[in-house]
């Protein structure tokens, strides 16, 4: 089976339903948005360090951690992956420069 964001998101949903004593995902979600956001920030910094350091294997591993923590954070925030993907779909209907210019107060 190929891992996709949808399959990872489904796995997170299953693990979120478990006891926090048995599931890291459930434990993170039980701690709330601030804890999930902190973990996302930590993983983001680790990914940046790996990428700047030019280590492909570490970059891939940290990117995987970041994607996991991203999905946990949006779940904790009550935002569905389909909402995020819908927003991306709307934005890709035009060029990035056009999309940025359409935001209030931004110029290309």
N, C-alpha and C positions, 0 to 999 in steps of 0.2 A: 504494500500500500504506500502510495506517495503522500507525504505530509503536505497539507495545504493549510492556509489560515482557517478555513472552515472546519477541517478535521481537528486541528489544534483547539479551536474554539469549542467544538463539541466535547472534546476530552476534558477541557477546563470545566464545562458545565456539569459533566458527570462527577468530577472530583470535587466541585464546589458543594455538591449535595452530600458529601461524606462528612464524617465527624472531623472537626479540627484536630483531634488527637491522632487521626489516621491520615490526614491529607494536608500537605503543605499549602495547596491551593485554597482549601477551606479555611485554613488558619490565617492566610493572608486576607482573605475576604472578610473573615470575622473581625479582623483588626481594623477594617474600614479603609476609606479612601486615603487618609493621610499616610498610612503604612504602605499601601499599594503604590502611592505616588513616590514615596521615598525609595522603594525598591526599584521602580522604573527609572528614577533619576540616577541611582547607583549603577544600574546596568547600562544606562546611556553613557555615563562617564567611562565605564570599562570598555565599551565598544569604541568610543572615540580614541582612547589610549591605544587599543589594539590596532585600530586602523591607521593611526598616525605612525605607529611603530612598524607598520608594514608586515605584520604577522598574519598571514592568510588564515591559518588554522584557528588562532585565537579570535580573529575578527569574525569568522563564521560562528564560533561557539558563543561569543558575546552577542552577536546579532540574534542567534536563536534565543538566548536569555531575554534579550530586549523584546522580541516579538511575543514571547510568553507573558512577560510582565506588562506589556502594552495591553494584551487581551484581558488580563486579570484586572488592570486598572480601569479599563472602560466598563467591564462587567460590574466592578465595585461602584462605578459612577452611574450605573443604570443605563448605559449607552450600549446598544447592540452593534455587533460588527456590521450588520446590514446597513445601519445608519451611516457608519463611517464610509463603507463602500459606496453608498448612495451619494454621499457628499463628494467623494472622489470622482464618481461618474459624472456628476454635474460640472465639476471643475475641468474635467478633461474634454468637455464639449467645445472648449476654446483653448487658445494657446495659454501658456503660463503667464506670459506678459499681459495678455488681455484680461485674464482672471485677476491678476494682482491689481491692474488699473481699475477694475470694476469695484474693488473694495474701497470703502469710504476713506478718503484722504490719501490714497496711494497713487503714485504715478509709476509708469513703467521704467 
